[in-house]
Amino acid sequence: MTDDPAALAVQVARLYYHQGLTTDAIARELQLSRPKVSRLLTLARRTGLVEIRIHDPQAHPQSLEARLRERYPFLRPHVVGVPAGSSEDVWMDRVAVAAASVLDSVLRPGQTVGLAWGNTLDAVSRVLRPRRMDNLDFVQLNGSANALDFMSGFVTDTITRFAGNYAGRAHLFPVPTFFDDPATKRAMWRERSVRHVLDLQARADVLLYSVGSRNARHPSHVYLSGALDPADLAQLDTEGVVGDIATVFYRADGSYGSVPLNARASGPSLGLMQQAPHAICVVSGLGKVEALRAALAGRLLNTLVTDEMTARTLLLPADPGEAD
């Protein structure tokens, strides 16, 4: 019998869950005490060696997932149940935990993970379960080089928290969120140090991000940081912009290529989200529904993690006041 606790926990879990043995029977077979068997089962669940999912056809989150798959056949939805009458802060807490679990389920050694910073990913980064994985790279998808973010550490702490959790490498992107002149951006994109980050972004196996919205209960950090001036915001309204991903803006139909401000944005082309094997979008809150609906119209994600109230609102007919 192995002395490795993780291997022993797997052995105990197989006997308990696959073969249906009781803890007493497992203790006799492996010559362990019954309390140790119980501790090993707890270890297996706590460390993610065992994941338990309840498939209840009457359960609201699962029925919402089925409806989302029917409406968006390309989508892998994960809908999280929330207590009746709970606040959006509670929804976000639950969705963050679920998103951390979804990320865990798709990560493999040697992958590159692209991260778009913001309030949502900051929340996810704080509930990750420590897990070492070989040769992982975590790359920042959009710049954040302004005085406010350098002083607060908001962006850098989020990215390094993900990398540290998995014993991976963090690749920060020290360029402005938005350039003043598109020509400056083009020149910067020719620099070798910047090209290194861009190349990592382009070959990312997993992308993790949210949608930004000015209508959210807690507006996206990019709208509060001073990166956009009143003229920029007015131009976004004129263009019919309803949201952003990694500070790249898109309209209600999911189009983004001709939005002028995107020529100055440091985020990647949203074609990256349309092509990545795992484009995981984490969204919670009714103020983000319009932006999420538009992202789905443009197929700017293939995996969604959200709460049941946001999912239910998403499935309602679009508000007549929203753009077609």
Disulfide bonds with the S-S distance in Angstrom:
none
